[in-house]
């Protein structure tokens, strides 16, 4: 499971951000998991069907620049910082 929080540049949780996890096994292509939405505090949980060796989170939120966040460990809480969009 991947647990984390999406925050803005001031550290305030971003509600209703879309988080997509692209996870990979040791061999084989990346698998795209269902999109989850952050709660009112910016928190999210993504269940995993297997133990991945790596993961790329694609995070999008209204009014903020998209953020692709690469994970080498999925067992730690993740904090994704979103900045103002152009």
N, C-alpha and C positions, 0 to 999 in steps of 0.2 A: 504494500500500500504506500502511496505517496501522499504525505500530508504537508500542507504549507499555508502560506498566506500571501496575498497580493496586496502591496501597499503603494502609495504614491510617494513622491520625492520627500514629503514631510513625514512619512511613516504612518500615515492614516490608511486604514484598510479600505480597499476598493471593492465595493459591492457589485455584484452582477458582472464580474469579469469572466470571460470565457477562457477555460484552460483545456487545451488538448495535449495529451501525452502521446508521443511517438516513442515506443519502447522496442529494444532489440535484445534478442537472445545472443548467445555466443556465435551461433551460425544462423543465417537466415535473414530475411529482410525485416525492416522496421514494421511494427504493427501499430496501427492507429487505434487508440482507444476512444470511447465515447467522450464527447465534450462534457465537462462539468462546469457549473457556475459557482462563483464564490458567494458566500453568505454575506450578511450585512456588515461583518467585521473583516471581510476579505479572505476568510478561511476557506480551504477546499480540501477534499479527500478524494483520491483516485484509487479505486481497487485495482489490483494487478492480477492478471490470469496466470502469471509465471514470474520468476525472479529474473528481472532484466539485467544485462551487463551495462547498459547505458540507456539514457533517456533524454529526449529533447522535449521541453514544454513550450508550446506556442500559446502565448497569452495575449488576449485582446480585450480592451475596455474602451468604452465610448469616451472620446476626448483625450485619450492618452495614446502615445506611440506604442505600436506592437512591440512585444519583447519575446525573443526566442532564448530560452534559458536551458543550457546544457547541464545535465546532471551526471556525475560519475558515481554518486551514491544516492540511492533512493530510500535509505533507511533513516535519514536525518530530516528534521523539519526544513522545509524550503521557504525562503523568503524571496519573492520576485518583486523588484522595484520597478514601477512604471513611471515614465516621465511624460511631461506635456507633449502632445502631438504637434506636428508642424501645421 
